[in-house]
Amino acid sequence: MKQADPSDSVASEREPIPILYYSTSDLPVSERYQAWYLRDWPRTEPVFRTEPYEPFDTRWESAQLGPVVFVYCEITGMRWERRIQDIRVSDFDPLILSMMIEGAAHGDMDGRAFRETSGTFHIHDLARPSLHVSTASRTYSLVIPRAVATEVLAPLHDLHGLVVSGEPATMLFAHAAYVREALHRLDLAHADRLGRAFLDLLALALAEARTSSPSPVGAEKALRRRAAEEIEKRLGSGGIAVSDLCRALDVSRGRLFAAFQSDGGVQAYIMTERLGRARVALADIDRAEPIGGIAHRLGFSDAPHLSRAFRQRYGMTPREYRRLLTTDRELLRASEDAGSSAPD
């Protein structure tokens, strides 16, 4: 008689860590974004106000590791916003650790400008407002309940929008890569230890980052907000001269540049805002404002200038973007018409 192999019983008793997989790749392009946006994870209500600026597709893997949720995500370029009114009606207030494997993101975290590139991570506090834009990207993320974050990472007030790079970030990326690779073969008994290791490494990384990245100076934040408001008022009325901004705000060029240093300078910020306005105008298909008119109104020298800048930022020309939106709307209408004409 064959003797039982002890490893057989060990294997049969093994309880794997549950991994939740999600993908929109098998859906029609016109249905992908809506299906993802209405997905009841991590909450039944959407956490962010989002808007894709290229054909949408995404893939997610997530697992509960003790006190935290570990997520691997691939997603196309998006605009993400969480407003004060969203926060007031939500009971979902964790901190999100976002590690950028590939891609980039930039925006405003409650008055703090941030820019995240490949190999860096940032902290996102869902109890505070934010607005940012990301390119197509691959990321690791941790969803950290507020009570856990308070226990391990306190104080929390300086973390919203903090970007960490270099060796402190490398430690977390290495652990995240290992966890994703090994997750399918690790036992559930190891889940809590994996999650705690993430928190320990994050606490170490933040301790080092906080000594070299002081909180934004109040006067600088105030100047940035005033400048952003002034830029907002002037968008749509031709070009915006930095010299005019300096006079209106009564500040030097050096101070104004410092306030927007995380954006690459005030000119880079203005370009981002102009391109955002152009994208909104292009999306108004019913009005169909000529691309040359949009370029002139937003301060571009001509339509080719807008086209080059738009393609560099969004990966397609204004004409291609408008054609994509028109096609998506036609497909959606065709689908709705087919549904309404179907027999009961």
BELFEN-V231483 format. One record per residue. N is the residue number from 1. PSI is psi in whole degrees, -180 to 180 (none if undefined). OMEGA is omega in radians with two decimals (NA if undefined). Layout:
N:PSI:OMEGA
N:PSI:OMEGA
//
This chain:
1:140:-3.13
2:131:-3.13
3:140:-3.12
4:136:3.10
5:120:-3.13
6:-29:-3.12
7:-25:3.12
8:-43:-3.13
9:-35:3.10
10:-43:-3.14
11:-39:-3.11
12:-26:-3.13
13:-10:-3.10
14:135:3.09
15:107:-3.06
16:158:3.04
17:125:3.13
18:132:3.10
19:127:3.13
20:123:3.13
21:143:3.10
22:138:3.12
23:146:3.05
24:2:-2.99
25:-28:-3.11
26:-4:-3.13
27:156:3.00
28:146:-3.09
29:-39:-3.08
30:-16:-3.09
31:-10:-2.97
32:-50:-3.06
33:-47:-3.11
34:-40:3.13
35:-43:3.13
36:-44:-3.06
37:-35:-3.12
38:3:3.11
39:135:-3.05
40:53:3.08
41:131:0.06
42:-4:3.11
43:162:3.09
44:-26:3.07
45:143:3.11
46:142:-3.13
47:-38:-3.13
48:155:2.86
49:120:-3.01
50:157:3.09
51:115:3.08
52:146:3.07
53:22:3.00
54:167:-3.13
55:127:-2.94
56:140:2.99
57:148:3.14
58:153:3.06
59:136:-3.09
60:147:2.92
61:133:-3.14
62:151:3.13
63:142:3.06
64:119:3.13
65:88:-3.11
66:-119:-3.05
67:-9:-3.05
68:162:3.02
69:127:3.11
70:134:-3.06
71:136:2.91
72:133:-3.05
73:139:2.90
74:129:-3.07
75:151:3.14
76:174:-3.06
77:137:-3.03
78:158:2.90
79:131:-3.07
80:131:3.13
81:138:3.02
82:116:-3.03
83:164:3.12
84:-44:-3.12
85:-30:3.07
86:-40:-3.11
87:-38:-3.09
88:-32:-3.10
89:8:-3.09
90:145:3.02
91:17:-3.11
92:106:-3.01
93:42:3.11
94:175:2.91
95:140:3.13
96:124:2.97
97:120:-3.12
98:118:-3.13
99:117:-3.06
100:105:3.08
101:-51:3.08
102:139:3.11
103:-167:-3.13
104:157:3.09
105:149:3.04
106:157:3.13
107:-155:-3.07
108:125:3.12
109:87:3.12
110:46:3.12
111:-6:3.14
112:116:3.10
113:141:3.09
114:153:3.06
115:122:-3.10
116:130:3.12
117:175:-3.13
118:136:3.12
119:1:3.08
120:164:3.03
121:158:3.05
122:161:3.11
123:133:-3.13
124:117:3.13
125:111:-3.07
126:-4:3.05
127:3:-3.14
128:150:-3.08
129:158:-3.13
130:157:3.03
131:120:3.11
132:162:3.14
133:137:3.11
134:147:3.01
135:175:2.95
136:135:-2.95
137:162:2.93
138:130:-3.08
139:154:2.81
140:144:3.09
141:155:2.96
142:132:3.00
143:114:-3.01
144:112:3.11
145:146:-3.05
146:-39:-3.14
147:-40:3.12
148:-44:3.13
149:-41:3.13
150:-39:-3.12
151:-40:-2.97
152:-33:-2.94
153:-2:-3.06
154:147:0.01
155:157:-3.07
156:-14:-2.96
157:-26:-3.07
158:9:-3.03
159:-25:-3.04
160:112:3.14
161:2:3.10
162:127:3.11
163:132:-3.10
164:134:3.14
165:-175:3.06
166:-154:-3.05
167:-40:3.11
168:-38:3.12
169:-35:-3.09
170:-39:3.13
171:-46:-3.10
172:-40:3.13
173:-41:-3.13
174:-42:3.13
175:-41:-3.13
176:-41:3.13
177:-41:3.11
178:-46:-3.10
179:-46:-3.11
180:-41:-3.12
181:-36:-3.02
182:-8:-2.97
183:-41:-3.05
184:-18:-3.10
185:2:3.14
186:149:-3.13
187:150:3.13
188:-28:3.14
189:-21:-3.14
190:-7:-3.00
191:-47:-3.10
192:-41:-3.14
193:-39:3.11
194:-43:3.12
195:-42:3.13
196:-35:3.10
197:-40:3.06
198:-48:-3.09
199:-40:3.11
200:-45:3.13
201:-38:3.11
202:-43:3.11
203:-41:3.10
204:-44:-3.13
205:-42:-3.12
206:-36:3.11
207:-40:3.13
208:-40:-3.10
209:-36:-3.10
210:-29:3.13
211:-23:-3.10
212:-8:-3.13
213:83:3.13
214:159:-3.14
215:151:3.14
216:141:3.12
217:138:-3.08
218:-44:-3.12
219:-37:3.13
220:-42:3.10
221:-42:-3.13
222:-42:3.12
223:-42:-3.13
224:-41:3.14
225:-44:3.11
226:-44:-3.14
227:-42:3.14
228:-39:3.11
229:-41:3.14
230:-41:3.11
231:-42:3.13
232:-42:-3.14
233:-33:-3.04
234:-16:3.11
235:140:3.13
236:0:3.14
237:36:3.13
238:-162:-3.08
239:159:3.10
240:115:-3.14
241:132:3.13
242:-36:3.13
243:-38:3.10
244:-39:3.10
245:-45:-3.14
246:-41:3.12
247:-44:-3.11
248:-34:-3.10
249:-9:-3.12
250:51:3.11
251:163:3.09
252:163:3.06
253:-39:-3.13
254:-45:3.13
255:-39:-3.13
256:-42:3.11
257:-42:-3.12
258:-36:-3.13
259:-26:-3.12
260:23:-3.07
261:-37:-3.14
262:-19:3.11
263:-1:-3.05
264:13:-3.12
265:165:-3.06
266:-34:3.12
267:-40:3.11
268:-39:3.11
269:-46:3.14
270:-43:3.12
271:-43:3.11
272:-44:-3.13
273:-41:3.12
274:-42:3.13
275:-36:3.08
276:-43:3.07
277:-41:3.12
278:-41:-3.13
279:-40:3.10
280:-43:3.13
281:-41:3.13
282:-31:-3.11
283:-14:3.09
284:79:-3.02
285:-35:-3.12
286:-39:3.13
287:-39:3.09
288:52:3.10
289:133:-3.14
290:142:-3.10
291:-37:3.08
292:-37:3.10
293:-41:3.09
294:-44:-3.14
295:-47:-3.12
296:-44:-3.09
297:-32:-3.07
298:9:2.99
299:12:3.03
300:150:-3.07
301:-35:3.11
302:180:-3.11
303:-42:3.11
304:-35:3.09
305:-48:3.08
306:-42:-3.10
307:-44:-3.13
308:-46:-3.12
309:-40:-3.12
310:-43:-3.13
311:-39:3.13
312:-37:-3.11
313:-43:-2.97
314:-3:3.06
315:10:3.10
316:160:3.12
317:163:3.07
318:-39:-3.14
319:-42:3.12
320:-39:3.14
321:-46:3.14
322:-40:3.12
323:-39:3.12
324:-46:-3.14
325:-39:3.12
326:-43:3.13
327:-43:3.12
328:-42:-3.12
329:-40:3.12
330:-40:3.11
331:-40:-3.14
332:-43:3.14
333:-40:3.12
334:-40:3.13
335:-42:3.13
336:-41:3.11
337:-39:3.13
338:-38:3.13
339:-39:-3.12
340:-25:-3.12
341:-7:-3.13
342:142:3.13
343:148:3.11
344:none:NA
//
